[in-house]
Amino acid sequence: MPIDMNPIYKNTMLKYIGLIYYYINTLMLKIIQLLSIQIKNNQKDTKLLYKQNYMLINKNQNNILNDAYSDDILRQRYTRFKDNYIYTNDLITTYGLHIRHQNPPEDITENIAKFAIRNYDNDITCVWAKSVNKKGDLYSEKYPNYSQPEIKAFTSDGPSSFGPQKKFGIIYFLDMRQWLSDKFILWKVNVSDESSEWKQIKMNKTQTYEDQCNEGRRPHISWDNIHSQIPNKCIKVYEGSFEGIFLCKQ
């Protein structure tokens, strides 16, 4: 049988239950209000961040659009050069002709480096300087106008040469020694022409890079010799196939 509850005690209990319900309801409403405010603030921050990123992307995209040397043009130029190289090599092999192979044209090597830098070195502002009426090899907003990126490409173990008054803010070396096997390596050397590490590179037993520049000579040195002297300044940006330079880094 149900137990009869004292009416006074019952009313008191109902009163307390009502108060508890009221305070819980008030607290929940307050929490909801605070969450709503936080969500609105987050939405404002997200919209602001999206707007800033959108403006930055548009700005960078404009720089790329100004560079008329597209991936399709590079593919066409590279394919024709490679086909001609293989054809010339067949003539040399078949007839014993003393025909000297041409080095890869600078527009090809510099644009291979450009696309690798864009997609693997996080510099979407990088463009081919000659396509945007700038001096030098490449142009990037990361560096001042007077000190832009320098590109040195090589297909053998032989030395690269440098102008005694050459200015650069960063230098890249494109290793094409295995390009006929479709292997390319792009190295970034984190030095400028003013860096002490670069100036003090040994050209021979008695002279440094700076010494030869001061004499008005063109320093000649191989990539392997550079890498062995300042390995802590050398970063491998890309290693892979020709088509791989057009893909974004995963």
C-alpha positions in Angstrom: 0.0 0.0 0.0 1.3 3.5 -0.8 2.5 5.5 2.2 0.6 8.7 2.9 3.0 11.7 3.0 2.6 14.5 5.5 1.0 17.4 3.5 3.4 19.9 5.0 6.5 17.8 4.2 5.1 17.0 0.7 4.7 20.7 -0.1 8.2 21.5 1.2 9.7 18.8 -1.0 7.8 20.0 -4.1 9.0 23.6 -3.3 12.6 22.4 -3.2 12.3 20.3 -6.3 10.8 23.4 -8.1 13.7 25.5 -7.0 16.2 22.9 -8.1 14.5 22.7 -11.5 14.5 26.5 -11.8 18.2 26.8 -11.0 19.2 24.0 -13.4 17.1 25.5 -16.2 18.6 29.0 -15.6 22.1 27.5 -15.6 21.5 25.6 -18.8 20.1 28.8 -20.5 23.3 30.7 -19.4 25.5 28.0 -20.8 23.6 28.0 -24.1 24.0 31.8 -24.3 27.7 31.6 -23.7 28.2 28.9 -26.3 26.2 30.9 -28.8 28.4 33.9 -28.2 31.5 31.8 -28.6 30.2 30.2 -31.8 29.5 33.7 -33.3 33.0 34.9 -32.4 34.5 31.8 -33.9 32.4 32.4 -37.1 33.7 36.0 -37.3 37.3 34.8 -36.8 36.8 32.1 -39.5 35.3 34.6 -41.9 38.2 37.1 -41.3 40.8 34.3 -41.7 39.1 33.1 -44.9 39.0 36.7 -46.3 42.7 37.2 -45.5 43.7 33.8 -47.1 41.5 34.6 -50.1 43.2 37.9 -50.6 46.6 36.3 -50.3 45.8 33.5 -52.7 44.5 36.0 -55.2 47.6 38.1 -54.9 49.8 35.1 -55.4 47.7 33.7 -58.2 48.1 37.0 -60.1 51.8 36.7 -59.9 51.6 33.2 -61.4 49.3 34.3 -64.1 51.8 37.0 -65.2 54.3 34.2 -65.9 53.5 33.0 -69.4 55.9 30.1 -69.1 53.3 27.4 -68.2 53.7 23.8 -67.4 52.5 22.9 -70.9 55.2 25.0 -72.5 57.9 23.4 -70.3 56.7 20.0 -71.2 56.9 20.8 -74.9 60.3 22.4 -74.6 61.7 19.6 -72.5 60.3 16.8 -74.8 61.8 18.4 -77.9 65.1 18.9 -76.3 65.2 15.3 -75.0 64.1 13.8 -78.3 66.8 15.9 -80.1 69.4 14.8 -77.6 68.6 11.1 -78.1 68.6 11.6 -81.9 72.0 13.2 -81.8 73.3 10.5 -79.5 72.1 7.9 -82.1 74.0 9.7 -84.8 77.2 9.8 -82.7 76.9 6.1 -81.9 75.9 4.9 -85.4 78.4 6.9 -87.5 81.1 7.9 -85.0 80.5 11.6 -85.6 82.1 14.0 -83.3 79.0 16.1 -82.5 79.0 17.9 -79.3 75.9 17.6 -77.2 74.2 20.9 -76.3 73.6 21.7 -72.6 69.9 22.0 -71.5 68.7 25.5 -72.4 68.4 27.8 -69.4 64.7 28.3 -69.9 64.2 24.6 -69.4 66.4 24.2 -66.3 65.2 27.4 -64.7 61.5 26.5 -65.1 62.1 22.9 -63.9 63.5 24.6 -60.7 60.6 27.0 -60.7 57.9 24.4 -60.5 59.8 22.3 -58.0 60.2 25.4 -55.8 56.5 26.3 -56.1 55.3 22.8 -55.2 58.0 21.5 -52.8 59.6 24.6 -51.3 56.4 26.5 -50.4 57.0 29.5 -52.6 54.0 30.1 -54.8 55.3 33.6 -55.7 58.2 32.1 -57.6 58.1 33.0 -61.4 60.5 32.9 -64.3 62.2 36.3 -64.3 62.5 36.6 -68.0 58.7 36.1 -68.4 57.9 39.0 -66.1 60.6 41.4 -67.3 62.8 40.9 -64.3 66.6 40.4 -64.2 68.1 37.1 -63.1 66.9 33.5 -63.2 63.8 33.5 -61.0 61.9 36.1 -59.2 60.2 35.7 -55.8 58.5 38.0 -53.4 60.5 36.4 -50.6 63.7 38.2 -51.7 64.5 41.8 -52.5 64.7 42.9 -56.1 68.5 43.2 -56.1 69.1 39.7 -54.6 66.8 37.1 -56.2 67.1 33.3 -56.4 70.0 31.9 -58.5 69.7 28.6 -60.4 72.7 26.4 -61.3 71.9 23.2 -63.3 74.5 20.6 -64.2 74.5 17.3 -66.1 78.0 16.1 -65.2 80.5 16.2 -62.4 82.1 19.3 -63.9 82.2 22.7 -62.2 79.6 25.5 -62.3 80.9 29.0 -62.9 79.9 32.2 -61.1 80.1 35.8 -62.1 82.5 37.7 -59.7 79.8 40.4 -59.1 76.8 38.1 -59.1 74.1 38.9 -56.4 71.6 36.3 -55.1 69.5 35.9 -52.1 69.4 32.1 -52.3 70.9 29.6 -54.6 69.5 26.3 -56.0 71.4 23.5 -57.7 69.5 21.3 -60.1 71.3 18.0 -60.4 70.5 16.5 -63.8 73.2 13.9 -64.0 70.6 11.2 -64.4 68.0 13.2 -66.3 68.0 10.6 -69.2 66.8 8.1 -66.6 64.1 10.7 -65.5 65.7 11.5 -62.2 66.1 15.1 -61.0 67.3 16.5 -57.7 66.9 20.1 -56.6 69.1 21.3 -53.8 68.6 24.6 -51.9 71.7 26.2 -50.3 70.7 28.6 -47.6 73.3 31.3 -48.3 73.4 34.5 -50.2 76.4 36.0 -52.1 77.1 38.0 -48.9 77.1 35.0 -46.5 80.5 34.4 -44.9 80.0 30.6 -45.4 79.7 31.2 -49.2 82.5 33.6 -49.4 84.9 31.3 -47.6 84.3 28.2 -49.8 87.6 26.9 -50.9 88.2 27.0 -54.7 91.6 25.5 -54.4 94.3 25.0 -51.7 95.1 28.7 -51.5 92.1 30.7 -52.6 88.5 31.1 -51.5 85.4 32.1 -53.5 85.8 35.7 -52.2 89.5 35.8 -53.2 88.8 35.0 -56.8 85.8 37.4 -57.0 88.1 40.2 -55.7 90.5 39.4 -58.5 87.7 39.8 -61.0 87.8 36.1 -61.9 84.9 33.7 -62.4 85.0 31.1 -59.7 84.5 27.5 -60.9 83.5 24.8 -58.5 81.5 21.6 -58.6 78.3 20.8 -56.7 79.9 17.9 -54.9 82.7 20.2 -53.7 80.2 22.8 -52.4 78.1 20.2 -50.6 81.1 18.7 -48.9 82.2 22.1 -47.5 78.8 23.4 -46.3 76.5 20.4 -45.9 74.6 22.0 -43.1 73.4 24.7 -45.5 72.2 22.3 -48.1 68.6 21.1 -48.2 67.2 18.6 -50.7 64.0 20.2 -51.9 63.0 17.6 -54.5 64.0 14.2 -55.8 62.0 12.5 -58.5 60.8 12.5 -62.1 60.2 15.3 -64.5 56.4 15.0 -64.2 56.7 15.0 -60.4 57.7 18.7 -60.3 54.2 19.6 -61.3 52.6 17.8 -58.3 52.0 19.4 -54.9 54.1 18.0 -52.0 52.1 15.5 -50.0 
